[in-house]
Amino acid sequence: NFQYMEEKNIKMALNDNKAGMEGLDRDKINKIIMESSKGSKFYENEVKREQQVNQRIDKMMLQKEQITEQHLKKAQAQVARMVVELEKRRDLTRVIVHVDMDAFYAAVEMRDCPELKDKPMAVGSMSMLSTSNYHARKYGVRAAMPGFIAKKLCPNLVIVPTNFDKYRAVSSEIREIFADYDPNFMPMSLDEAYLDFTEHLEKRQSWPDSLRTHHYRNNELPQETTPDVTDLSPVLFDDSPSSFLCCEDAGSAFEIFGTSVEEAVREMRFRIEQKTLLTASAGIAPNMMLAKVCSDKNKPNGQYRLPSTREAVMEFVCNLPVRKVSGIGKVSEKLLNALGISSCSHLGQKMALLSLLFSETAWHHFLQVSLGLGSAFIPRHEERKSMSTERTFKEMSAAEEQLSLCRELCEDLANDLKKEGLKGKTVTLKLKNVNFEVKTRALTLSYPVATADEIFAVAKDLLKTERDNESPQPLRLRLMGVRISAFVSSDEKQPLQKSIVGFLNPGKAELGPSHKEIPQKTTLEEPQQSFFQKARAKRLQLQAAAASSRQEDSSGISSPLFLDARNCAASDEPDNDGACGASTSTSDGIGLSCPVCFRRVETADLAVFNRHIDQCLSESSAQKPSQHLEEGDGREAKRAELSAEERSLGSTSAETASSVNGNHSKSSSLVCPICLLTQDSDDLILFNRHVDLCLNQGVLHKLQSETRSPINPPSAPNSKALGKTKR
């Protein structure tokens, strides 16, 4: 029903909520949009979405009819309490700045191709535009509009393909300037960022003029010309910040900026223009929501400051259209318009009704908007929820092209993560097909990822899944995006507990990304000691201490029941006697120390290391038969002694023994690396109990000598000596 769509469709109609699009003939432009898009996939998708919005409006109006005066009074009381709480938390002490580059992609292309400066042009393709310059906006051409519709509005429109490598390079130059004012600034995209100027302004008050002096590009002053407001160009505006104040000198041209926030922001915009030949607009306000609205107030190439008083904030918000507020899009605008709400003042007047018709999250947001409240603190890296990048393009159905684009997106995202020092566990792939249907697929990993290869490994599997779902038809895409979320906490970035690699790599501490590894000196006089060598040394130390303590008055037990030998082996500082913490030599290469043969295995792959240990364990009986034959009687006595100790304290050790991580084949026997006894059981818990008993014989002897009452020993797992097996 074309007539119905023409009357009811707001989604498809011109959205002139953009700088440079004021005063346009909406009716004429809307008619062109409708006629040029009719019959296209874009049109069909917009009709479908519009019908869904209208159904939501009908449902909402039915709910409204069922609301009574009693419901409204109760809701009004709830809103009043919420307002009191929000007013208590209002913060007007921060100075938040939102910076937005003017028609960024188009401005970069016009800078590099001056003949485009005076022509209506856009960046994108016939399928979708990313942005347009201010000449094209006079015709109704804007971002997120299909190029074929833009051509109907402006037949002379020049469409330039996107060049994201160029845009990222320019964005890096701009961000270097941002960092001088707020090292923890929050980029929202390549051309947009939030900055907290509060600390900078405090320091700026004591700065001498030399720190607030900046020179013009090539020492040339701008020409004194009268700007033509009807023919604005986003590159080198005549009313650029460099023309407000200047100091002329025969040899150079420079400008000294003041100490106020307006001067600081103007200085920042001046530096951006002098470095990149591009202009920026800025908004200054007490919170992020208001700063973003203010940055659009004097676009292009301007700035606006909202005073940090409640009266000024409420007056500013009073007549602000709801569509100007971040977080209120086209759908929310239409829902609110159906209730007679078009400005933020209307939000406050009908907040009780909104609390009954919208979700708690939605009406809480509306209430904060009506009060001019927003976040006064810019989230830092560890507080961010996600980071993403996406690309719009003409129809793409070839699998190779889709994988190539996916790889590029993963590399872009990995570079951003590297700059911020972030890692995330959830990878999300966003896809929009030729029917304008948006789908997202996500996978949460058990470990954080950050590199391009790691992200791409997950994203390509998600993409393959979507292609398989469309099979045998090809997957026809027009947008792709990759997002990383579930960032690891600071505790996970720098774990307090060492990993198994840290234990098996003696002498090398596992430090966080902010630390630099300090190489240790390798000495020939001190042989390398493995984990179990250190454990044996500690056991001998404890046996000597236990023997001497028997001769003294033993009023209590001074030694712990079970010593964590792994903590001893991982210690970086030597004990006083030098036994446990003997100096350990490490090679510069990557390697792990085998706990059986005590040799260094030059690998970082735990699977290879585990196979080496299995081989050492399986070869131990074949390599030392005579040794076990000669020491058979001693082994038998030792086995009997250990079995008794296991029976006497088996239940206690089972509760306190630590697990030793490692892969071991269930088909092979477990051999204790202390006493070289083969265990009948493949249960690692029982094996760990036996190893702990071997490591702590001295402590156990002391405990048994001090224990008066007998203990009923439970049955212990059988073990047999390798020597006995040979006999």
FIDO-737542 format. One record per residue (C-alpha): residue in one letter; x, y, z. Coordinates in steps of 0.25 Angstrom, whole numbers, padded with zeros to 4 digits, always signed. Layout:
<pts>
AXYZ
...
</pts>
This chain:
<pts>
N+0000+0000+0000
F+0008+0012-0005
Q-0001+0022-0001
Y-0001+0017+0014
M+0014+0016+0013
E+0015+0031+0008
E+0006+0035+0020
K+0011+0027+0031
N+0026+0025+0027
I+0035+0033+0036
K+0046+0023+0036
M+0048+0024+0021
A+0046+0039+0020
L+0057+0049+0021
N+0065+0049+0034
D+0070+0064+0034
N+0075+0062+0048
K+0089+0066+0043
A+0098+0078+0042
G+0096+0085+0029
M+0082+0080+0026
E+0074+0091+0032
G+0063+0098+0024
L+0062+0087+0013
D+0049+0084+0006
R+0045+0071+0013
D+0032+0068+0005
K+0040+0069-0008
I+0051+0061-0003
N+0042+0050+0003
K+0035+0049-0010
I+0048+0046-0018
I+0052+0036-0007
M+0039+0029-0008
E+0039+0028-0023
S+0053+0025-0025
S+0053+0013-0015
K+0040+0007-0018
G+0042-0007-0022
S+0056-0009-0017
K+0061-0018-0006
F+0063-0005+0002
Y+0049-0001+0001
E+0043-0015+0004
N+0052-0016+0017
E+0047-0002+0021
V+0033-0005+0019
K+0034-0018+0027
R+0041-0010+0039
E+0031+0001+0038
Q+0020-0009+0039
Q+0027-0015+0052
V+0028-0001+0058
N+0013+0002+0055
Q+0009-0011+0062
R+0017-0007+0074
I+0010+0007+0074
D-0004+0000+0073
K+0000-0010+0085
M+0005+0002+0093
M-0008+0010+0091
L-0016-0002+0096
Q-0008-0002+0108
K-0010+0012+0110
E-0025+0011+0110
Q-0024+0001+0122
I-0016+0010+0131
T-0025+0017+0142
E-0023+0029+0150
Q-0019+0021+0162
H-0008+0014+0153
L-0003+0028+0149
K-0003+0033+0164
K+0005+0021+0168
A+0015+0023+0157
Q+0016+0038+0159
A+0021+0035+0173
Q+0031+0025+0168
V+0036+0035+0158
A+0037+0046+0169
R+0045+0037+0178
M+0054+0034+0166
V+0056+0049+0163
V+0061+0052+0177
E+0071+0041+0177
L+0076+0045+0163
E+0077+0060+0168
K+0086+0056+0179
R+0096+0049+0170
R+0096+0061+0160
D+0111+0064+0157
L+0114+0078+0151
T+0129+0078+0155
R+0135+0071+0143
V+0138+0077+0129
I+0134+0068+0118
V+0138+0071+0104
H+0132+0063+0092
V+0140+0065+0079
D+0134+0062+0065
M+0142+0064+0052
D+0133+0071+0041
A+0129+0061+0030
F+0142+0053+0033
Y+0143+0044+0021
A+0138+0054+0011
A+0148+0064+0017
V+0160+0055+0016
E+0156+0052+0001
M+0154+0067-0002
R+0167+0070+0004
D+0175+0060-0004
C+0167+0064-0017
P+0164+0079-0017
E+0156+0079-0029
L+0145+0072-0021
K+0144+0084-0011
D+0134+0091-0018
K+0126+0079-0023
P+0115+0071-0016
M+0122+0058-0012
A+0120+0046-0003
V+0128+0035+0001
G+0123+0021-0001
S+0116+0013-0012
M+0103+0012-0020
S+0098+0002-0009
M+0101+0011+0003
L+0108+0024+0007
S+0117+0026+0019
T+0116+0042+0019
S+0115+0054+0010
N+0120+0068+0009
Y+0112+0080+0013
H+0109+0083-0002
A+0103+0070-0004
R+0095+0071+0009
K+0087+0083+0003
Y+0081+0073-0007
G+0077+0064+0005
V+0089+0054+0003
R+0094+0049+0016
A+0101+0037+0022
A+0093+0023+0023
M+0086+0026+0010
P+0087+0017-0002
G+0095+0023-0013
F+0085+0021-0024
I+0075+0029-0016
A+0085+0040-0014
K+0088+0041-0029
K+0073+0043-0031
L+0073+0055-0020
C+0086+0060-0026
P+0089+0056-0041
N+0103+0063-0040
L+0107+0056-0028
V+0122+0050-0028
I+0123+0037-0020
V+0137+0034-0016
P+0140+0019-0011
T+0144+0018+0003
N+0159+0017+0007
F+0160+0013+0022
D+0175+0012+0022
K+0176+0027+0019
Y+0165+0030+0029
R+0172+0022+0040
A+0185+0029+0038
V+0179+0043+0039
S+0171+0038+0051
S+0184+0034+0058
E+0190+0048+0056
I+0177+0054+0062
R+0178+0044+0074
E+0192+0048+0077
I+0186+0062+0080
F+0175+0057+0088
A+0185+0050+0097
D+0192+0063+0101
Y+0179+0068+0107
D+0174+0055+0113
P+0183+0042+0112
N+0171+0034+0115
F+0161+0040+0105
M+0150+0030+0100
P+0150+0029+0084
M+0136+0026+0079
S+0140+0024+0064
L+0151+0029+0055
D+0146+0043+0056
E+0139+0045+0069
A+0144+0044+0084
Y+0141+0048+0098
L+0151+0056+0107
D+0151+0060+0121
F+0158+0073+0122
T+0157+0075+0137
E+0171+0071+0141
H+0177+0078+0129
L+0170+0091+0132
E+0176+0091+0147
K+0190+0089+0141
R+0187+0099+0130
Q+0185+0111+0140
S+0200+0111+0144
W+0205+0109+0130
P+0214+0120+0124
D+0211+0126+0111
S+0221+0118+0104
L+0213+0105+0106
R+0201+0112+0101
T+0207+0117+0088
H+0205+0110+0075
H+0210+0113+0061
Y+0202+0114+0048
R+0205+0103+0038
N+0217+0108+0029
N+0217+0121+0037
E+0206+0126+0029
L+0194+0134+0034
P+0180+0132+0029
Q+0174+0141+0019
E+0165+0152+0024
T+0152+0148+0017
T+0137+0149+0020
P+0131+0135+0021
D+0120+0131+0012
V+0110+0124+0021
T+0102+0119+0009
D+0115+0112+0003
L+0122+0105+0015
S+0133+0095+0012
P+0138+0086+0023
V+0152+0088+0019
L+0159+0101+0024
F+0147+0109+0028
D+0149+0124+0027
D+0144+0125+0042
S+0153+0114+0046
P+0159+0115+0060
S+0172+0120+0054
S+0165+0133+0050
F+0160+0137+0064
L+0173+0142+0070
C+0187+0143+0064
C+0200+0150+0067
E+0207+0155+0055
D+0222+0155+0054
A+0231+0158+0042
G+0238+0144+0043
S+0227+0135+0048
A+0212+0134+0051
F+0207+0129+0064
E+0196+0130+0074
I+0195+0130+0089
F+0183+0123+0095
G+0177+0126+0109
T+0175+0117+0121
S+0160+0116+0121
V+0153+0103+0116
E+0148+0111+0103
E+0162+0115+0100
A+0167+0100+0103
V+0157+0094+0093
R+0160+0105+0083
E+0175+0102+0084
M+0172+0087+0082
R+0164+0090+0069
F+0174+0099+0064
R+0185+0089+0066
I+0176+0078+0058
E+0174+0088+0047
Q+0189+0092+0046
K+0193+0077+0046
T+0183+0071+0037
L+0176+0082+0029
L+0163+0077+0035
T+0153+0084+0044
A+0146+0079+0057
S+0134+0083+0065
A+0133+0082+0080
G+0123+0082+0091
I+0127+0086+0106
A+0117+0081+0117
P+0117+0075+0131
N+0114+0061+0125
M+0116+0052+0113
M+0101+0053+0108
L+0100+0068+0108
A+0114+0069+0102
K+0110+0061+0090
V+0098+0070+0088
C+0106+0083+0089
S+0116+0078+0079
D+0105+0078+0069
K+0101+0092+0073
N+0111+0100+0065
K+0115+0090+0054
P+0122+0091+0045
N+0135+0096+0051
G+0130+0102+0064
Q+0129+0099+0078
Y+0118+0102+0089
R+0120+0102+0104
L+0108+0099+0113
P+0110+0106+0127
S+0112+0096+0139
T+0100+0100+0147
R+0086+0093+0149
E+0078+0105+0144
A+0086+0106+0131
V+0085+0091+0128
M+0070+0090+0131
E+0068+0102+0121
F+0077+0096+0111
V+0069+0083+0112
C+0055+0089+0112
N+0053+0091+0097
L+0063+0080+0092
P+0057+0071+0082
V+0057+0057+0087
R+0063+0052+0074
K+0076+0060+0077
V+0079+0052+0089
S+0088+0040+0088
G+0081+0027+0090
I+0067+0032+0085
G+0067+0027+0070
K+0056+0027+0059
V+0048+0016+0066
S+0048+0022+0080
E+0045+0036+0074
K+0033+0030+0066
L+0028+0023+0079
L+0029+0036+0087
N+0022+0044+0076
A+0010+0035+0077
L+0009+0039+0091
G+0010+0054+0088
I+0025+0055+0092
S+0034+0063+0084
S+0044+0070+0093
C+0051+0067+0106
S+0042+0076+0114
H+0030+0067+0110
L+0038+0055+0115
G+0038+0061+0129
Q+0023+0064+0128
K+0019+0050+0124
M+0029+0042+0131
A+0019+0034+0140
L+0012+0030+0127
L+0025+0026+0121
S+0029+0017+0133
L+0016+0009+0131
L+0018+0007+0116
F+0033+0005+0114
S+0043-0004+0121
E+0050+0000+0133
T+0063+0003+0126
A+0056+0011+0115
W+0048+0020+0125
H+0060+0022+0134
H+0068+0027+0122
F+0057+0036+0118
L+0056+0042+0132
Q+0071+0045+0132
V+0070+0052+0119
S+0059+0060+0124
L+0067+0065+0136
G+0080+0067+0127
L+0087+0056+0134
G+0098+0047+0128
S+0111+0041+0132
A+0121+0051+0137
F+0133+0041+0137
I+0138+0035+0124
P+0140+0020+0125
R+0154+0016+0125
H+0160+0004+0118
E+0157-0006+0128
E+0142-0001+0129
R+0139-0003+0115
K+0129-0013+0111
S+0133-0015+0096
M+0141-0011+0084
S+0137-0013+0070
T+0139-0009+0055
E+0130-0011+0043
R+0129-0008+0028
T+0118-0005+0019
F+0120-0009+0004
K+0113-0013-0009
E+0107-0027-0010
M+0118-0038-0007
S+0115-0052-0009
A+0129-0059-0012
A+0134-0067+0000
E+0148-0062-0003
E+0145-0048-0002
Q+0137-0049+0010
L+0148-0056+0017
S+0158-0046+0013
L+0149-0035+0018
C+0147-0042+0031
R+0162-0043+0032
E+0164-0028+0030
L+0153-0025+0041
C+0160-0034+0051
E+0174-0027+0048
D+0168-0014+0050
L+0161-0018+0063
A+0174-0025+0068
N+0182-0012+0065
D+0171-0004+0074
L+0172-0015+0085
K+0187-0014+0085
K+0187+0001+0086
E+0178+0000+0098
G+0185-0012+0104
L+0171-0020+0104
K+0168-0035+0103
G+0154-0040+0102
K+0147-0054+0103
T+0135-0052+0094
V+0136-0050+0079
T+0123-0045+0071
L+0121-0045+0056
K+0111-0036+0051
L+0105-0038+0037
K+0095-0030+0029
N+0090-0037+0016
V+0084-0031+0003
N+0070-0031+0009
F+0076-0022+0020
E+0074-0033+0031
V+0084-0032+0042
K+0089-0044+0049
T+0099-0046+0060
R+0107-0058+0064
A+0116-0059+0076
L+0125-0069+0083
T+0130-0068+0097
L+0144-0074+0099
S+0150-0079+0112
Y+0162-0070+0110
P+0164-0056+0105
V+0169-0053+0091
A+0175-0040+0085
T+0183-0043+0073
A+0178-0043+0059
D+0180-0058+0057
E+0173-0061+0069
I+0161-0053+0066
F+0160-0057+0052
A+0161-0072+0056
V+0147-0070+0063
A+0141-0060+0053
K+0144-0069+0041
D+0137-0081+0048
L+0125-0072+0051
L+0124-0067+0037
K+0125-0081+0031
T+0114-0085+0040
E+0105-0074+0034
R+0109-0078+0020
D+0106-0093+0023
N+0092-0088+0028
E+0090-0081+0015
S+0095-0093+0006
P+0093-0096-0005
Q+0090-0082-0007
P+0101-0072-0006
L+0102-0063+0006
R+0100-0049+0000
L+0105-0038+0009
R+0106-0023+0009
L+0111-0021+0024
M+0121-0028+0033
G+0126-0025+0046
V+0134-0031+0057
R+0133-0028+0072
I+0141-0032+0084
S+0135-0032+0098
A+0136-0038+0112
F+0149-0032+0114
V+0158-0038+0125
S+0159-0031+0138
S+0172-0026+0143
D+0173-0038+0152
E+0172-0047+0140
K+0183-0039+0133
Q+0193-0041+0144
P+0190-0054+0151
L+0194-0055+0165
Q+0196-0070+0164
K+0207-0076+0155
S+0203-0085+0144
I+0209-0099+0142
V+0219-0092+0131
G+0224-0083+0142
F+0227-0095+0151
L+0234-0103+0141
N+0242-0090+0136
P+0250-0087+0148
G+0256-0074+0150
K+0246-0067+0140
A+0235-0059+0147
E+0221-0058+0140
L+0220-0043+0139
G+0208-0034+0134
P+0209-0027+0121
S+0214-0014+0127
H+0226-0021+0133
K+0239-0024+0126
E+0246-0038+0128
I+0259-0036+0134
P+0269-0047+0129
Q+0276-0054+0139
K+0291-0057+0139
T+0295-0071+0135
T+0307-0077+0143
L+0315-0089+0140
E+0318-0092+0155
E+0304-0094+0159
P+0297-0105+0152
Q+0282-0104+0148
Q+0272-0109+0158
S+0259-0115+0155
F+0246-0114+0163
F+0248-0127+0169
Q+0263-0125+0172
K+0258-0112+0180
A+0248-0121+0187
R+0258-0131+0191
A+0267-0120+0197
K+0255-0115+0205
R+0252-0129+0210
L+0266-0131+0215
Q+0265-0117+0222
L+0252-0121+0229
Q+0258-0135+0233
A+0270-0128+0240
A+0261-0118+0246
A+0251-0129+0251
A+0263-0137+0257
S+0268-0126+0265
S+0255-0122+0270
R+0253-0136+0276
Q+0264-0132+0286
E+0257-0119+0290
D+0244-0117+0298
S+0233-0119+0288
S+0221-0112+0293
G+0215-0110+0280
I+0217-0113+0265
S+0224-0102+0258
S+0225-0108+0244
P+0213-0108+0235
L+0206-0122+0233
F+0209-0122+0218
L+0219-0113+0211
D+0215-0108+0197
A+0228-0111+0190
R+0223-0104+0178
N+0223-0091+0185
C+0237-0094+0190
A+0242-0097+0176
A+0235-0085+0170
S+0242-0076+0180
D+0251-0065+0174
E+0258-0062+0187
P+0268-0072+0193
D+0266-0077+0208
N+0276-0074+0218
D+0283-0087+0217
G+0282-0087+0202
A+0275-0101+0201
C+0262-0098+0195
G+0264-0085+0188
A+0278-0089+0182
S+0281-0080+0170
T+0276-0085+0157
S+0282-0083+0144
T+0273-0080+0132
S+0276-0080+0117
D+0271-0069+0109
G+0263-0078+0100
I+0249-0083+0103
G+0250-0097+0110
L+0244-0105+0122
S+0252-0114+0132
C+0248-0129+0132
P+0245-0133+0147
V+0250-0147+0143
C+0263-0146+0136
F+0266-0132+0140
R+0269-0128+0126
R+0264-0115+0119
V+0254-0118+0108
E+0255-0106+0098
T+0240-0104+0095
A+0229-0096+0100
D+0218-0106+0095
L+0213-0114+0107
A+0208-0125+0099
V+0223-0128+0094
F+0228-0126+0108
N+0217-0136+0114
R+0222-0146+0103
H+0236-0144+0108
I+0232-0147+0122
D+0225-0160+0118
Q+0237-0165+0111
C+0246-0162+0123
L+0236-0169+0132
S+0235-0181+0123
E+0250-0182+0121
S+0254-0181+0136
S+0252-0196+0139
A+0260-0201+0126
Q+0272-0191+0129
K+0274-0195+0144
P+0271-0210+0146
S+0284-0212+0154
Q+0282-0200+0163
H+0268-0205+0167
L+0273-0220+0169
E+0284-0215+0179
E+0275-0206+0186
G+0263-0215+0186
D+0263-0218+0201
G+0264-0203+0204
R+0253-0200+0194
E+0244-0211+0201
A+0247-0204+0215
K+0244-0191+0209
R+0231-0195+0203
A+0226-0202+0216
E+0230-0189+0223
L+0223-0180+0213
S+0211-0189+0213
A+0210-0188+0228
E+0211-0173+0227
E+0200-0173+0216
R+0191-0181+0225
S+0193-0173+0237
L+0191-0159+0231
G+0184-0163+0218
S+0171-0156+0221
T+0178-0143+0225
S+0187-0143+0213
A+0175-0145+0203
E+0169-0132+0208
T+0182-0124+0207
A+0190-0129+0196
S+0191-0120+0184
S+0188-0125+0170
V+0199-0125+0160
N+0195-0121+0146
G+0200-0130+0134
N+0195-0139+0124
H+0198-0154+0126
S+0194-0166+0118
K+0184-0175+0126
S+0191-0187+0120
S+0204-0184+0126
S+0208-0186+0141
L+0211-0174+0150
V+0225-0174+0156
C+0228-0165+0168
P+0240-0156+0165
I+0245-0156+0179
C+0245-0171+0183
L+0244-0176+0169
L+0233-0186+0173
T+0223-0190+0162
Q+0208-0188+0167
D+0197-0198+0163
S+0187-0187+0162
D+0185-0177+0151
D+0177-0167+0160
L+0185-0154+0161
I+0179-0151+0174
L+0185-0163+0181
F+0198-0161+0173
N+0199-0147+0178
R+0196-0152+0192
H+0208-0161+0191
V+0217-0151+0186
D+0214-0141+0197
L+0217-0152+0207
C+0230-0154+0201
L+0233-0139+0201
N+0230-0138+0216
Q+0235-0150+0223
G+0243-0142+0233
V+0230-0134+0237
L+0222-0148+0238
H+0233-0154+0247
K+0232-0142+0256
L+0217-0143+0257
Q+0217-0158+0259
S+0227-0157+0271
E+0218-0146+0277
T+0205-0153+0275
R+0201-0161+0288
S+0188-0167+0283
P+0188-0178+0272
I+0181-0175+0259
N+0173-0186+0252
P+0180-0187+0238
P+0171-0188+0226
S+0175-0197+0215
A+0185-0191+0206
P+0187-0192+0191
N+0197-0203+0187
S+0210-0199+0181
K+0221-0208+0177
A+0236-0205+0175
L+0242-0206+0161
G+0253-0214+0167
K+0244-0224+0173
T+0237-0225+0159
K+0251-0228+0153
R+0254-0239+0163
</pts>
